[in-house]
């Protein structure tokens, strides 16, 4: 079977050394492989991930989607998830499936994760980064002092979820790992081109975070695009079109 078609129709699994099985979808093509990193409690079935994958397949571009352990189709307990655990999973899939350069696409928490992945990859592997409402350091600026105290004491915190019926959990291990991997307070040693898309009506991640991230990145090729009426998801038809135009320019080397 044509491997590109197989990637469109089947979920495959990559086994980590400790037995974790990471679900992924792969479509082969030209240029740097686009790797989509979902947000917190999201997965590769999300609208932006699906739009990028379908666009890549139609245009003969390489693209990798994945579910972190404990998310989507990947087995495991979400409560065990941490940034570094999920970062290791992403790096392992890139090493196994992406022989050349990659363009990392990070949505919300995935935008923090894409920075950690880019820092972990060998020099020259990362051809670019695209952040969609990127949320580096949200365990710091997005957590109240009262909740920080509860998390530091080992208590999970549950908050209202505007995107679903179940409350959003923050587990102590994730929060502590986030606090140990804060990035915005110092230079981020990434030199690849970076594109940051952020809605100014984002109720979850202040758009000013995009400006702080742009300042912290060492790369001289950083562009921030603010969408005045855009919300956190940036999943409207025009938002998706902007994302795809941004990706097209970056993977084509025209950005």
SELONU-195715 format. One record per residue (C-alpha): x, y, z; residue in three letters; chain. Coordinates in steps of 0.02 Angstrom, whole numbers. Layout:
[pt [X,Y,Z],ALA,A]
...
***
This chain:
[pt [0,0,0],UNK,A]
[pt [58,176,-37],UNK,A]
[pt [131,236,132],UNK,A]
[pt [59,410,107],UNK,A]
[pt [-116,339,88],UNK,A]
[pt [-86,222,235],UNK,A]
[pt [-40,371,342],UNK,A]
[pt [-205,453,296],UNK,A]
[pt [-312,305,346],UNK,A]
[pt [-224,220,491],UNK,A]
[pt [-163,266,663],UNK,A]
[pt [6,188,695],UNK,A]
[pt [99,167,860],UNK,A]
[pt [279,199,910],UNK,A]
[pt [341,103,1062],UNK,A]
[pt [452,195,1186],UNK,A]
[pt [592,101,1277],UNK,A]
[pt [483,86,1433],UNK,A]
[pt [337,13,1335],UNK,A]
[pt [234,172,1313],UNK,A]
[pt [141,167,1146],UNK,A]
[pt [124,335,1059],UNK,A]
[pt [-12,352,927],UNK,A]
[pt [32,447,769],UNK,A]
[pt [-21,480,590],UNK,A]
[pt [105,511,453],UNK,A]
[pt [92,574,275],UNK,A]
[pt [250,579,170],UNK,A]
[pt [302,717,52],UNK,A]
[pt [428,850,8],UNK,A]
[pt [513,979,115],UNK,A]
[pt [535,987,303],UNK,A]
[pt [414,874,396],UNK,A]
[pt [281,974,487],UNK,A]
[pt [254,907,664],UNK,A]
[pt [95,965,751],UNK,A]
[pt [98,974,941],UNK,A]
[pt [-77,987,1017],UNK,A]
[pt [-125,1089,1169],UNK,A]
[pt [-164,1034,1346],UNK,A]
[pt [-294,894,1347],UNK,A]
[pt [-305,904,1157],UNK,A]
[pt [-254,776,1027],UNK,A]
[pt [-219,747,843],UNK,A]
[pt [-405,741,801],UNK,A]
[pt [-422,928,834],UNK,A]
[pt [-477,1042,694],UNK,A]
[pt [-310,1132,670],UNK,A]
[pt [-209,971,671],UNK,A]
[pt [-328,890,547],UNK,A]
[pt [-325,1044,434],UNK,A]
[pt [-134,1046,430],UNK,A]
[pt [-125,859,396],UNK,A]
[pt [-254,865,256],UNK,A]
[pt [-171,1017,177],UNK,A]
[pt [-1,931,185],UNK,A]
[pt [-69,774,104],UNK,A]
[pt [-154,871,-36],UNK,A]
[pt [3,970,-74],UNK,A]
[pt [130,830,-62],UNK,A]
[pt [206,892,101],UNK,A]
[pt [268,784,243],UNK,A]
[pt [170,794,406],UNK,A]
[pt [167,702,572],UNK,A]
[pt [26,708,699],UNK,A]
[pt [37,626,869],UNK,A]
[pt [-51,602,1034],UNK,A]
[pt [50,620,1194],UNK,A]
[pt [38,473,1314],UNK,A]
[pt [-126,478,1408],UNK,A]
[pt [-207,584,1273],UNK,A]
[pt [-315,542,1122],UNK,A]
[pt [-272,369,1055],UNK,A]
[pt [-112,348,1156],UNK,A]
[pt [-135,235,1308],UNK,A]
[pt [-86,294,1480],UNK,A]
[pt [-144,401,1624],UNK,A]
[pt [-157,588,1589],UNK,A]
[pt [-108,620,1770],UNK,A]
[pt [65,550,1732],UNK,A]
[pt [95,677,1594],UNK,A]
[pt [229,811,1609],UNK,A]
[pt [311,928,1485],UNK,A]
[pt [475,831,1486],UNK,A]
[pt [387,662,1472],UNK,A]
[pt [290,723,1320],UNK,A]
[pt [443,812,1250],UNK,A]
[pt [539,647,1254],UNK,A]
[pt [396,563,1159],UNK,A]
[pt [397,697,1024],UNK,A]
[pt [587,688,1005],UNK,A]
[pt [579,497,995],UNK,A]
[pt [451,503,854],UNK,A]
[pt [551,635,760],UNK,A]
[pt [708,528,774],UNK,A]
[pt [614,373,715],UNK,A]
[pt [508,449,576],UNK,A]
[pt [586,612,518],UNK,A]
[pt [755,588,435],UNK,A]
[pt [773,770,382],UNK,A]
[pt [724,939,448],UNK,A]
[pt [562,975,539],UNK,A]
[pt [447,1124,562],UNK,A]
[pt [367,1118,734],UNK,A]
[pt [190,1183,753],UNK,A]
[pt [134,1210,933],UNK,A]
[pt [-42,1253,988],UNK,A]
[pt [-63,1330,1162],UNK,A]
[pt [34,1213,1279],UNK,A]
[pt [105,1135,1122],UNK,A]
[pt [189,1303,1092],UNK,A]
[pt [287,1280,1254],UNK,A]
[pt [324,1101,1207],UNK,A]
[pt [387,1150,1032],UNK,A]
[pt [517,1263,1114],UNK,A]
[pt [578,1121,1227],UNK,A]
[pt [582,1002,1078],UNK,A]
[pt [678,1127,971],UNK,A]
[pt [806,1150,1110],UNK,A]
[pt [825,960,1124],UNK,A]
[pt [849,925,939],UNK,A]
[pt [1023,923,860],UNK,A]
[pt [1078,1087,782],UNK,A]
[pt [1007,1109,608],UNK,A]
[pt [861,988,627],UNK,A]
[pt [731,1122,658],UNK,A]
[pt [689,1223,503],UNK,A]
[pt [560,1332,588],UNK,A]
[pt [428,1351,722],UNK,A]
[pt [247,1408,714],UNK,A]
[pt [159,1449,876],UNK,A]
[pt [-32,1460,885],UNK,A]
[pt [-78,1552,1046],UNK,A]
[pt [85,1482,1115],UNK,A]
[pt [81,1469,1305],UNK,A]
[pt [257,1449,1374],UNK,A]
[pt [270,1461,1564],UNK,A]
[pt [81,1450,1593],UNK,A]
[pt [109,1355,1755],UNK,A]
[pt [182,1518,1819],UNK,A]
[pt [78,1661,1748],UNK,A]
[pt [-81,1558,1727],UNK,A]
[pt [-91,1488,1904],UNK,A]
[pt [-154,1585,2054],UNK,A]
[pt [-48,1593,2211],UNK,A]
[pt [-180,1492,2304],UNK,A]
[pt [-175,1354,2174],UNK,A]
[pt [15,1357,2170],UNK,A]
[pt [14,1322,2356],UNK,A]
[pt [-108,1177,2334],UNK,A]
[pt [-6,1103,2191],UNK,A]
[pt [157,1124,2286],UNK,A]
[pt [77,1025,2428],UNK,A]
[pt [37,883,2308],UNK,A]
[pt [-148,921,2280],UNK,A]
[pt [-225,915,2107],UNK,A]
[pt [-324,1070,2054],UNK,A]
[pt [-484,1063,1951],UNK,A]
[pt [-550,1217,1862],UNK,A]
[pt [-699,1258,1750],UNK,A]
[pt [-672,1203,1571],UNK,A]
[pt [-745,1321,1440],UNK,A]
[pt [-718,1190,1303],UNK,A]
[pt [-805,1039,1379],UNK,A]
[pt [-914,971,1519],UNK,A]
[pt [-774,899,1624],UNK,A]
[pt [-666,1013,1734],UNK,A]
[pt [-486,1044,1680],UNK,A]
[pt [-363,958,1798],UNK,A]
[pt [-189,1017,1841],UNK,A]
[pt [-89,880,1924],UNK,A]
[pt [55,917,2042],UNK,A]
[pt [183,825,1935],UNK,A]
[pt [141,926,1780],UNK,A]
[pt [143,1091,1873],UNK,A]
[pt [308,1055,1961],UNK,A]
[pt [388,1001,1797],UNK,A]
[pt [324,1159,1714],UNK,A]
[pt [398,1267,1852],UNK,A]
[pt [565,1180,1826],UNK,A]
[pt [563,1220,1639],UNK,A]
[pt [513,1403,1630],UNK,A]
[pt [583,1490,1476],UNK,A]
[pt [526,1671,1465],UNK,A]
[pt [643,1738,1598],UNK,A]
[pt [801,1711,1495],UNK,A]
[pt [862,1698,1316],UNK,A]
[pt [791,1549,1223],UNK,A]
[pt [933,1480,1117],UNK,A]
[pt [835,1447,958],UNK,A]
[pt [898,1522,794],UNK,A]
[pt [769,1452,672],UNK,A]
[pt [633,1562,596],UNK,A]
[pt [483,1580,712],UNK,A]
[pt [306,1634,671],UNK,A]
[pt [185,1671,814],UNK,A]
[pt [-2,1687,784],UNK,A]
[pt [-107,1752,927],UNK,A]
[pt [-286,1815,948],UNK,A]
[pt [-310,1976,1044],UNK,A]
[pt [-476,1910,1113],UNK,A]
[pt [-387,1758,1188],UNK,A]
[pt [-462,1731,1361],UNK,A]
[pt [-338,1594,1408],UNK,A]
[pt [-167,1654,1350],UNK,A]
[pt [-139,1843,1350],UNK,A]
[pt [-78,1902,1180],UNK,A]
[pt [64,1992,1268],UNK,A]
[pt [143,1821,1297],UNK,A]
[pt [181,1816,1110],UNK,A]
[pt [279,1978,1126],UNK,A]
[pt [374,1914,1278],UNK,A]
[pt [416,1755,1184],UNK,A]
[pt [473,1852,1031],UNK,A]
[pt [589,1955,1141],UNK,A]
[pt [661,1802,1229],UNK,A]
[pt [699,1704,1071],UNK,A]
[pt [878,1721,1009],UNK,A]
[pt [825,1705,828],UNK,A]
[pt [827,1867,729],UNK,A]
[pt [690,1799,615],UNK,A]
[pt [537,1809,727],UNK,A]
[pt [369,1876,669],UNK,A]
[pt [214,1901,776],UNK,A]
[pt [44,1913,694],UNK,A]
[pt [-98,1973,806],UNK,A]
[pt [-278,1935,754],UNK,A]
[pt [-383,2074,829],UNK,A]
[pt [-545,1974,841],UNK,A]
[pt [-462,1804,865],UNK,A]
[pt [-497,1695,1016],UNK,A]
[pt [-388,1562,1096],UNK,A]
[pt [-431,1422,977],UNK,A]
[pt [-399,1516,814],UNK,A]
[pt [-498,1381,726],UNK,A]
[pt [-615,1485,617],UNK,A]
[pt [-600,1464,429],UNK,A]
[pt [-500,1625,410],UNK,A]
[pt [-387,1578,557],UNK,A]
[pt [-350,1409,478],UNK,A]
[pt [-315,1494,311],UNK,A]
[pt [-190,1610,396],UNK,A]
[pt [-104,1462,478],UNK,A]
[pt [-90,1369,313],UNK,A]
[pt [-22,1522,223],UNK,A]
[pt [106,1544,361],UNK,A]
[pt [158,1362,349],UNK,A]
[pt [167,1366,160],UNK,A]
[pt [284,1514,162],UNK,A]
[pt [393,1437,297],UNK,A]
[pt [411,1263,223],UNK,A]
[pt [439,1337,51],UNK,A]
[pt [582,1441,117],UNK,A]
[pt [497,1601,65],UNK,A]
[pt [462,1671,238],UNK,A]
***
